[in-house]
Every structure is written in structure tokens, then in C-alpha cells.
Amino acid sequence: MRKSLDAEGVNNSKQAIGFVSKAIELDGQFVGAIDWRATLYKAEGLKALQDEDNIEKARMYYQKAINDYLRIHEIEPKDVDSLLGISTVYFEQKDYVQSKKYVDEALGIDPNNTDARKMSRGLVRLINKQSSPGQ
């Protein structure tokens, strides 16, 4: 895992993804590694959108992040952070309805989660703004 962090520190996400993936191959239940890889995939998706304006590449990375977050949720069904991770992936893609769906699921597990509550309020505003006439 340390090699992964060092690789990320020199801004080589793809190498870090490789190191973390090897850790996951050794232990498919290693939630910390799966979460780290999802975060790296999400960062690569955002980078593809911002630096390269490559929507297909971004979608590929975002889907990989979602798959990893879903895997965490399968391993630890009460894990709210994995659901909020999925929500942020959809948020970055401006799919606010899907983003809200996962925030709502997180709130179903932990109704007092401050982050999820804030996200929910913000998403409601964005969804309402999107659906307002003239927008």
C-alpha cells in the first residue's frame, strides 16, 4: 500500500491503481484498498474531463469507481461512505438525480449523517434549478 501512496504522490495515478489492484487481488475484501482505487478512478475520470475533454475515457473511469464503491457496499452494507462516493461520481457528471438517489440511500442507513444531509439539500436545489422553466 505504501508504494501506491508514493506513486500517487508523484502524480502517477495509473501506477498507483496498479499497486492497489494487486493488493485487492491478494485480498478481495480489503475495503481500504478498494476505496483508494475508487478514489483514484474518480480522480482519473475528472482529469479526463478537465484536461482532455475526453468524455468516453471519463465515463470509463467513473464506471470503474462506481463498481468499486458498489463492491465495498456489498462487503459492508452499512457503509455510508461508499454510497456517498457513488453520489459524488454522479455529481461530477452532473447527474444530480442519480447522485441524490445514493445520498438518500445513505440517509436511509444513517439519517443523522451530516455530510449526506448537506449533500441532499444541495442536490435538491440543483435538481429544482435544472427542472425550472427557462433553465
C-alpha positions in Angstrom: 0.0 0.0 0.0 2.9 2.4 0.7 4.1 2.1 -2.9 0.7 3.2 -4.0 0.8 6.3 -1.9 4.3 7.1 -3.1 3.1 6.6 -6.7 0.2 8.9 -6.1 2.5 11.5 -4.5 4.4 11.8 -7.8 1.1 12.2 -9.6 1.2 8.8 -11.3 -2.4 7.6 -10.6 -2.2 4.8 -13.1 0.8 3.3 -11.4 -1.0 3.7 -8.0 -4.1 2.0 -9.5 -1.8 -0.9 -10.5 -0.3 -1.3 -7.0 -3.7 -1.0 -5.3 -5.2 -3.5 -7.7 -2.5 -6.0 -6.7 -3.4 -5.6 -3.1 -7.1 -6.2 -4.0 -6.1 -9.4 -5.9 -4.4 -10.7 -2.7 -7.4 -9.8 -0.6 -10.7 -9.1 -2.4 -12.2 -8.0 0.9 -9.6 -5.2 1.5 -12.1 -2.4 1.7 -9.4 0.3 2.3 -7.7 -0.7 -1.0 -10.9 -0.9 -2.9 -11.9 2.6 -1.6 -8.5 4.0 -2.5 -8.7 2.6 -6.0 -12.2 4.0 -6.4 -10.9 7.4 -5.4 -8.1 7.1 -7.9 -10.5 6.1 -10.7 -12.7 9.0 -9.8 -9.7 11.4 -10.0 -8.8 10.0 -13.4 -12.3 10.5 -14.6 -12.3 14.1 -13.5 -8.8 14.6 -15.1 -10.1 13.2 -18.4 -12.9 15.7 -18.4 -10.8 18.7 -17.4 -7.5 18.1 -19.1 -8.5 16.1 -22.2 -12.2 16.8 -22.6 -12.5 13.1 -23.2 -16.0 12.1 -22.1 -15.7 8.4 -23.0 -12.5 8.0 -21.1 -14.0 9.8 -18.1 -17.1 7.6 -18.2 -14.9 4.5 -18.2 -13.0 5.7 -15.1 -16.2 6.8 -13.4 -17.9 3.4 -14.0 -14.9 1.7 -12.5 -15.1 3.9 -9.5 -18.8 3.1 -9.1 -18.1 -0.6 -9.5 -15.6 -0.4 -6.6 -17.9 1.6 -4.4 -20.7 -1.0 -5.0 -18.2 -3.7 -4.2 -17.5 -2.0 -0.8 -21.2 -1.7 -0.2 -21.6 -5.4 -0.9 -18.9 -6.2 1.6 -20.1 -3.7 4.2 -23.8 -3.0 3.6 -23.9 -0.3 6.3 -21.0 1.6 4.8 -22.4 5.1 4.1 -19.2 6.4 2.6 -19.3 4.0 -0.3 -22.8 5.3 -1.2 -21.6 8.9 -0.9 -18.7 8.0 -3.1 -21.1 6.8 -5.8 -23.1 10.0 -5.3 -20.1 12.2 -5.9 -19.2 10.3 -9.1 -22.7 11.1 -10.5 -22.4 14.7 -9.2 -19.2 15.2 -11.1 -21.1 14.1 -14.2 -23.9 16.5 -13.4 -26.4 13.6 -13.0 -28.0 15.1 -9.9 -31.0 12.8 -9.8 -28.7 9.7 -9.6 -26.5 11.5 -7.2 -29.5 12.2 -4.9 -30.6 8.6 -5.1 -27.4 7.4 -3.5 -27.4 10.2 -0.9 -31.0 9.1 0.0 -29.9 5.5 0.4 -27.0 6.7 2.7 -29.5 8.7 4.7 -31.7 5.5 5.0 -28.7 3.9 6.8 -27.7 6.9 8.8 -30.3 9.7 8.9 -28.1 11.9 11.0 -25.1 11.8 8.7 -24.1 15.5 8.4 -22.4 15.2 5.1 -25.2 13.3 3.5 -27.8 15.8 4.8 -25.8 18.7 3.4 -25.4 16.9 0.1 -29.1 16.2 -0.1 -30.1 19.8 0.5 -27.6 21.0 -2.2 -28.8 18.4 -4.7 -32.5 19.3 -4.1 -31.6 22.9 -5.0 -29.7 21.8 -8.2 -32.5 19.4 -9.3 -35.1 22.1 -8.8 -32.9 24.6 -10.7 -32.5 22.1 -13.6 -36.2 21.5 -13.8 -37.3 25.1 -13.5 -38.7 26.7 -16.7 -36.2 28.7 -18.6 -33.2 26.8 -17.3 
